């Protein structure tokens, strides 16, 4: 039996996704629904929304600062607006974990070394393109939020009955892939030459 909380990282994000902190899940669900309704149903544009929020913030801070100097009141409490070198290094190290494998995959594909990897990437990108043509990006993000708030909770509660079905589905999906791998890839002359050389 898999500990879903630990598999999700075991922190506050896992608590929200598994509804252990009920108010966190409710806040995420309501805010995602409001943003989706605001942008999709009301037809509001994301760029104009961000610009209007920043404009409102700048106007409030400007008038607060001006009125504070006129009325001898304290200025608005603003933290140091500076990014430390440590945070930049941590962010770049976190990105490096994702970017280097992607660049390695791109390198292997560009040199034609791994046909199987090329086919996997091509099929994956085609699936992403197909799904992208069906949904707006914001709707896709909203569906992802809804799934992330429901699927881990459902799996955590019913994993004893879900695991055998997932195992059976995995076996069914692997059968055609094994046939393609055995039959099609052996018929490609480039791959056979590489195997003979090795």
Secondary structure by P-SEA (a helix, b strand, c coil): cccccccccccaaaaaaaccaaaaaaaaaaaaaaaaaacccccccaaaaaaaaaaaaaaaaaaaaaaaaaacccccccccccccaaaaaaaaaaaaacaaaaaaaaaaaaacccaaaaaaaaaaaaaaaaaaaaccaaaaaaaaaaaaacaaaaaaacaaaaaaaaaaaaaaaaaaaaaaaaccccccaaaaaaaaac
